[in-house]
Amino acid sequence: MWFMRKMVIILIMIIAIAVGNIYNEEGKTVPTICALKTSMPPQIDGIIDPVWTSAPVYGTFFLPDGSTPEAKTTIRLLYDDDNFYIFYECDEPLMDKLDSKVYPHDGPVWTGDSVDFFLIPFPGPQPIAYHFIANPAGSTYDEKILYPRKEDNKWNASWKAAGIVDLKKWTVEISIPWSDLGVKNLVPGNIIEGNFGRMRKPKSEISAIIPTSGFQNIERRTRIRLVSESGWVGVTSFAVTEDSTAGTLAVNCTVISPEMKHLLLKIKTILPSIQVLSVSQVLAKKDTPVSTVGMAGNLKDKENFSFVVEIVDKNTHEAYYISPVMITKSFQKSILFEPDQYCYYPGEQVILSISSVLKGSWYFSVRDPNGKILYEQRVKGSPPEKWEVPGEVFNSPGIYIAVASLNVEGGEIHNVEVPLLVVQKPSWPKIEVKKVDIRKEDGTLMVNGEPFFPVEIYHTEETDYPEIVYLGFNTVIAGWKDTPQEIRAQLDKCAAVGLLANVGLPDRGYGDRLGKRENVIAKVLAVKDHPALLMYHLLDEPKVSYYSTLKLGYELVKSLDPNHPQYCTLPTFLNYPESILDEAARTRDIIAPDIYPFDYYPVTAVYDAVKICVDTARRSSEAKGVVYVGPCFEWLPHYRLPLPEEARLIAYLAIIAGANGLGWYSYRETGLERTKTGFGLHAPEATKLRTSFKRLNSEMAILAPALCAPAPKQEVVTNPKVFTVFKEGNTAFFLIVANPAKEQKEVTIHISGIPDAKAEVLNEFRTVQITQGIIKDTFGPMDVHVYIIPKQGG
C-alpha cells in the first residue's frame, strides 16, 4: 500500500562513552513526540484501520523509576482540523486477569485496566490540563485540572472511546474534539503538551511516555509537535543495555519516519561530570542498520549518569523526538561499597556492603577528613560481603571517609571512597504536660508556658516507640483505639519513653468523620489530665461541606478540655478563597496542611501552602498554629517515597514559610503493606529515608529554641533569589537557606547588621566566612544550608 512504501524502519544501536566535563541543564531538552495531520479521520471502533499505519508510533513507555514495564504499550497519534486521535495497543501476558468493567461516564474507570492521559492545548507557566481515562470496555472519565492541581470533575467533553479485547492484547481508540479543549485554527508546527499512560492491573504496573507516579501530575509532560505528512518521527523498542565489564552503554531503538535522510540522532548527557563523544549519526534513507559509533574512553567506575536521546532535523536542528531523561541504574562500578544507613550517631557500628567484579587483595580503612587513619583491615582473596566497623571509631559527630582499595594482578589499584555522616543524637526535654497554649503573635505552641516545636509521626504502634525516640521524633499520632482505657494505656507508654501524643478522637477506622458524641466525650474525659497529652486530632482531611458539623465537635471538645488545642488537616486547598480558609480556621486550633509535592505539585507548593495557612492563622481573632505534614511513605500509583534530600528540603521550606511544627505521614501503612501496594517508613525499602530522619531531627532539636523565638530585625537578601529565614537563639543566629531548583546555584547572601565572623554550616562540618554581612556559597539541586552565626561573645 502507498502508506507502507513511505515508512522506513531502522534499528539504531549507539555505544555511548563518557569522559570530559560538559554540562547540559535538565529542562533545556524537553521531551518531544509527534502527531501527524490526517486527511482521513479514523473510525472509532478499537480496530487499527489503514489510516493508523501511517501515524507516528511510540512504544517508549516507562515505569515511575525509569525502568521498562513487563507489558508493552504502544500509542499512535493523529489529528485533523476537528479532532485529536489516539490509538492505544496494550500487550497483556496475563489476559485471564484483565480487569475491565462497564461503568457509567465518570465512574471509577481507573480502578481497573485503563489508559490514562492528559492534554494541555495552551502550554504556559500555569496551564490548564484536560484529563481523560478509558478502559477496554469503552467506559470513560474526564476532568479539568487547574495548575498546580485542582480537579474539576464536573467538566465533560464530547469525546469518543472504543476498545477491543484480543487473546494477547487490548486496544482503545479515542477521538477528542479540539473545540472541547478551546482550540481553533490549528496549523502544522503548533505545540501542545501532555502525557500518555497506562494502568495495568494483572501485575500492578503504571507506565507512561514520561515516567510518573500519578496521571494528575501535570508537571510530568512532553511536548507534542503537530506535523504535516513529511515531517514526523516515531520511536519504538527503546531499550538501554549496560555492560559494566566493558564500560559501555548501549541504547537501542527503532526509528520510523518517511524522510530519514534529514534526521540526525544524538545523545546528550545531563550530569556535569560526563561528556558523550562522537554519538551523532545521520540516519540513512534505506533500510540498513546504522554503524556503531562513539568508541572512545570507558565508563568503568563512573557514577550513574543521566542522558537523553534526540532525533533532530540535521539542517534546522528542530527536534522531532526527545526521550525522557534516562538514568543509568544497573551500571556496576569495579567495586560497590555502600553503608547500611544514611547517617549514624556517635558510637554506632557501621556496616558496609561490598561486591566486585574484580579479584585481588583488599585493604579497608576509615579516615578522618584530614586523612588520618582511624581503623584498617586487610583481606586476601574474595572480599567479605559485609565489613563491620566498630562504633568506637566514630566517637564524635563529623564526616568520616571509608575507603576500599583493591590491588589486582599487575599492580593496578582501585580505590572507592564513601563518606559516613555522624550527627549529634537528638535530645528533647522530657515534659509532663499540664497546659498547652498557642502564642497569638506567631502560632508557637506553649507547653507549660515554654515554647515547644512538635516533630510528629503518624501511624505507630506502641512497640515502635523506642525506635521513634531513636529517630528523633518527639510526638506521635496516637489514640486510634476502641476504648478510652486503651488510649490512656497508650499514653502511659508514650510517657515512659518521653514522647508526647496527638490523640485521635474519631471512632476507629473513620478518621474523616467525627466520632459518636458519647465516644468523643469519653475519650476526652479519660485523657485530658494525662501528662503525655499534647493535643487532640479532631479529624483527618474534612471536606468543606462538613465544616458546620466539625465546628460543633470543635466547640464540644473545647468545652470539655480548654487546656489542649485541637489539630485538623487541610488538604487540596491551594485554590480556596480566603472565606473558606477562615471558616476552616474556626474549626481547629492547629491548621495542618498535608501537601505532598513529588507526584502532584511543584516542590515550592509546600512553601505556598504553609504560607497560606500562616496568613490564615494571623487573620484569625483566636490564636492558631500551623504544622506541616509531609510524606514519608509509598503508595503507587499515587505517591512515591521521597528521597532524603527531598524530605529535608520540604521540611525547611515549611519552616521558612512559618510552620510551628512538622508532621510526617507515616511510619506504618499496614493496609498497603498487606496488599503489597505500598509501605511506611519502617519498611526495609525505606531504610535510607528512615535513617535520614536522624540527621533532620537532630537539626530540629538544635534549632527548636530559635524556631520558636520571635523573629529578629535583620534583613536577608539573596542573589539569585532563594528561600530564606533568619532566626535568633541564645548565643547564635541561625540562617536557613533553601534552593528548591533542580540546578546548582552560586548564591550571594547579604545579612544586615551582622559583624564579620566564621559561620558553621550545620551537619556539614565546614565554615563559611561572613564579611561585611555577605556570605557566598554553592547550593546543589534541592540543597539546604543552615548557618550558625555566633553572636559577639557567644
Secondary structure, 3 states (H helix, E strand, C coil): CHHHHCCEEEEEEEEECEECCCCCCCCCCCCEEEEEECCCCCCCCCCCCHHHHHCCEECCCECCCCCCCCCCEEEEEEECCCEEEEEEEEECCCHHHCCCCCCCCCCCHHHCCEEEEEEECCCCCCCEEEEEEECCCCCEEEEEEECCCEEECCCCCCCEEEEEECCCEEEEEEEEEHHHHCCCCCCCCCEEEEEEEEEECCCCEEEECCCCCCCCCCCCCEEEEEECCCCCCEEEEEEEEEECCCCEEEEEEEEEECCHHHEEEEEEECCCCCEECCCCEECCCCCCCCCCCCCCCCCCCCCCCEEEEEEEECCCCCEEEECCCEECCCCCCCEEEEECCCCECCCCCEEEEEEECCCCEEEEEEECCCCCEEEEEEECCCCCCEEEECHHHCCCCEEEEEEEEEECCCCCEEEEEEEEEECCCCCCCCCCCCCEEECCCCCCEEECCEEECCEEECCCCHHHHHHHHHCCCCEEEECCCCCHHHHHHHHHHHHHHCCEEEEECCCCCCCCCCCCHHHHHHHHHHHCCCCCEEEEEEECCCCHHHHHHHHHHHHHHHHHCCCCCEEEEECCCCCCCHHHHHHHHCCCCEEEECCCHHHHCCCCHHHHHHHHHHHHHHHCCCCCEECEEEECCEECCCECCCCHHHHHHHHHHHHHHCCCCEEEECCCCHHHHHHCCEECCCCHHHHHHHHHHHHHHHHHHHHHHHHCCCCCCCCEEEECCCEEEEEECCCEEEEEEEECCCCCEEEEEEECCCCCEEEEECCCCEEEEEECCEEEEEECCCEEEEEEEECCCC
